Amino acid sequence: MIAVLARILLRGGSCALLFWWIWRTLGLATAMPVVALFGIVLARPLIDLAEALGWQMRRAHWRDVAGRHYTHRGRAVAVLEDGEHRRWLRLADVRALVGFTASDGALAISYPGCVRELGRPPAQYVRADALLAHLGKERSPEAARLRGWVEREIAFPARRERELRGLATEPPDVADSG
């Protein structure tokens, strides 16, 4: 962006100097056509400046969620990553997508240690691998689509990150129901 500003200043200064020189030597009436030169010379750098400003605004707007913005079928899903590089999905977003009937308490009992209150403001989050195990038990087509998306976009990259860092990967604890 600095290069664009420098180009605008250089071209604008050159045109102003040319206008001043023609005005001083030949008069104001002769110098007026030089004003059209300003538009011709500065059009492209001004367009480049507008484009650079647009990219800077976009970068500033998405800075807080860069690399952590997840959407499934047009709906945003809040995903947090803990210190052990495990990913957690907000239960309210998952329910909005699938609508499964398991309550927070039932999930916490079925998958101990995999349902927690995280974030600001605090909300219930479920660990990605526990969500995959739970979605594997659901029979709806939407649950199957969400399971594929969670595996591909959230769980696999987190598992890969843990492997690269040498952290152990263990399945979620499943409470015995019998």
C-alpha positions as CSV (number, residue, x, y, z in Angstrom):
1,M,0.0,0.0,0.0
2,I,3.0,2.3,0.6
3,A,4.1,1.7,-3.0
4,V,0.6,2.8,-4.2
5,L,0.7,6.0,-2.1
6,A,4.2,6.7,-3.4
7,R,3.1,6.3,-7.0
8,I,0.1,8.6,-6.4
9,L,2.4,11.3,-4.8
10,L,5.0,11.0,-7.6
11,R,2.5,11.2,-10.4
12,G,0.5,13.9,-8.7
13,G,3.6,15.9,-8.0
14,S,4.8,15.5,-11.6
15,C,1.5,16.7,-13.0
16,A,1.4,19.6,-10.6
17,L,4.9,20.6,-11.6
18,L,4.0,20.4,-15.3
19,F,0.8,22.4,-14.7
20,W,2.8,25.1,-12.8
21,W,5.5,25.3,-15.5
22,I,3.0,25.6,-18.4
23,W,0.9,28.2,-16.4
24,R,4.0,30.3,-15.7
25,T,5.4,30.2,-19.2
26,L,2.4,30.1,-21.5
27,G,-0.5,31.3,-19.3
28,L,-3.5,29.8,-17.5
29,A,-5.6,29.2,-20.7
30,T,-2.9,27.0,-22.1
31,A,-2.4,25.1,-18.8
32,M,-6.0,24.1,-18.4
33,P,-5.8,21.0,-20.7
34,V,-3.1,19.7,-18.4
35,V,-5.8,19.2,-15.8
36,A,-7.1,16.3,-17.9
37,L,-3.7,14.7,-17.6
38,F,-4.3,14.5,-13.8
39,G,-7.2,12.2,-14.4
40,I,-5.4,10.0,-16.9
41,V,-2.2,9.7,-14.8
42,L,-3.9,9.2,-11.4
43,A,-6.8,6.9,-12.4
44,R,-5.1,3.5,-12.0
45,P,-3.1,4.3,-8.8
46,L,-6.3,5.6,-7.2
47,I,-8.1,2.3,-8.1
48,D,-5.1,0.4,-6.7
49,L,-5.4,2.4,-3.5
50,A,-9.1,1.6,-3.2
51,E,-8.4,-2.1,-3.7
52,A,-5.6,-2.1,-1.1
53,L,-7.8,-0.3,1.4
54,G,-10.5,-2.8,0.8
55,W,-8.1,-5.7,1.5
56,Q,-6.8,-4.0,4.6
57,M,-10.3,-3.5,5.9
58,R,-11.2,-7.1,5.2
59,R,-8.1,-8.3,7.0
60,A,-8.8,-6.1,10.0
61,H,-12.4,-7.3,10.1
62,W,-11.6,-11.1,10.0
63,R,-8.4,-10.8,12.1
64,D,-10.1,-12.2,15.3
65,V,-11.3,-15.4,13.5
66,A,-8.6,-15.9,11.0
67,G,-8.1,-19.6,10.5
68,R,-10.9,-20.4,13.0
69,H,-14.1,-19.5,11.1
70,Y,-16.2,-22.6,10.4
71,T,-19.5,-22.8,8.5
72,H,-21.6,-25.9,7.7
73,R,-24.3,-25.4,5.0
74,G,-24.2,-21.6,5.5
75,R,-24.4,-21.6,9.3
76,A,-21.5,-20.5,11.5
77,V,-20.2,-23.0,14.0
78,A,-18.1,-21.8,16.9
79,V,-14.9,-23.9,17.3
80,L,-12.3,-23.4,20.0
81,E,-8.9,-25.1,20.3
82,D,-7.4,-25.8,23.7
83,G,-3.8,-26.0,24.8
84,E,-3.6,-29.7,23.8
85,H,-4.8,-28.9,20.3
86,R,-8.2,-30.5,20.7
87,R,-11.1,-28.8,19.0
88,W,-14.4,-28.1,20.8
89,L,-17.7,-27.2,19.0
90,R,-20.4,-25.1,20.7
91,L,-23.4,-27.4,21.4
92,A,-25.9,-24.7,20.6
93,D,-24.6,-24.5,17.0
94,V,-24.5,-28.3,16.6
95,R,-28.1,-28.5,17.8
96,A,-29.1,-25.8,15.3
97,L,-27.6,-27.9,12.5
98,V,-28.8,-31.3,13.5
99,G,-31.4,-30.9,16.2
100,F,-30.5,-34.1,18.1
101,T,-32.3,-34.6,21.4
102,A,-29.4,-35.5,23.8
103,S,-29.2,-32.9,26.6
104,D,-26.0,-31.4,27.8
105,G,-26.2,-33.5,31.0
106,A,-26.8,-36.7,28.9
107,L,-23.8,-35.9,26.8
108,A,-21.6,-35.1,29.8
109,I,-22.6,-38.5,31.3
110,S,-22.0,-40.4,28.1
111,Y,-18.7,-38.7,27.3
112,P,-17.1,-37.7,30.6
113,G,-14.6,-34.9,30.2
114,C,-15.8,-34.1,26.7
115,V,-18.5,-31.5,27.5
116,R,-17.3,-28.3,29.1
117,E,-18.2,-24.6,29.5
118,L,-15.7,-22.6,27.5
119,G,-15.3,-19.3,25.9
120,R,-16.5,-15.8,26.7
121,P,-19.4,-15.7,27.5
122,P,-19.3,-19.2,28.8
123,A,-21.2,-21.8,26.7
124,Q,-21.4,-25.5,26.5
125,Y,-18.8,-27.0,24.1
126,V,-18.3,-30.7,23.1
127,R,-15.0,-32.1,22.0
128,A,-14.9,-33.0,18.3
129,D,-14.1,-36.7,18.7
130,A,-16.9,-37.1,21.2
131,L,-19.3,-35.4,18.8
132,L,-18.2,-37.8,16.1
133,A,-18.9,-40.7,18.3
134,H,-22.3,-39.3,19.2
135,L,-23.2,-38.4,15.6
136,G,-22.3,-42.0,14.6
137,K,-25.3,-43.2,16.7
138,E,-27.7,-40.7,15.2
139,R,-29.8,-41.9,12.2
140,S,-30.8,-38.7,10.5
141,P,-29.2,-37.8,7.1
142,E,-28.4,-34.4,8.4
143,A,-26.4,-36.0,11.3
144,A,-24.5,-38.1,8.7
145,R,-23.7,-34.9,6.7
146,L,-22.6,-33.1,9.8
147,R,-20.4,-36.0,10.9
148,G,-18.6,-36.0,7.5
149,W,-18.1,-32.3,7.7
150,V,-16.8,-32.4,11.4
151,E,-14.4,-35.3,10.5
152,R,-13.1,-33.5,7.4
153,E,-12.9,-29.9,8.5
154,I,-12.4,-30.1,12.3
155,A,-11.4,-33.5,13.7
156,F,-8.9,-34.7,11.1
157,P,-6.9,-31.4,11.0
158,A,-6.8,-31.4,14.8
159,R,-5.7,-35.0,14.9
160,R,-3.0,-34.3,12.3
161,E,-1.8,-31.3,14.4
162,R,-1.6,-33.5,17.5
163,E,0.4,-36.1,15.6
164,L,2.8,-33.6,14.2
165,R,3.4,-32.2,17.7
166,G,3.9,-35.7,19.1
167,L,0.8,-35.6,21.4
168,A,-1.1,-38.8,22.1
169,T,-4.5,-39.2,20.5
170,E,-7.0,-41.1,22.6
171,P,-10.7,-41.7,21.9
172,P,-13.3,-40.0,24.1
173,D,-14.3,-41.8,27.3
174,V,-17.6,-43.5,26.8
175,A,-19.5,-44.3,30.0
176,D,-20.8,-47.8,30.3
177,S,-24.5,-47.9,29.9
178,G,-25.0,-51.4,31.4
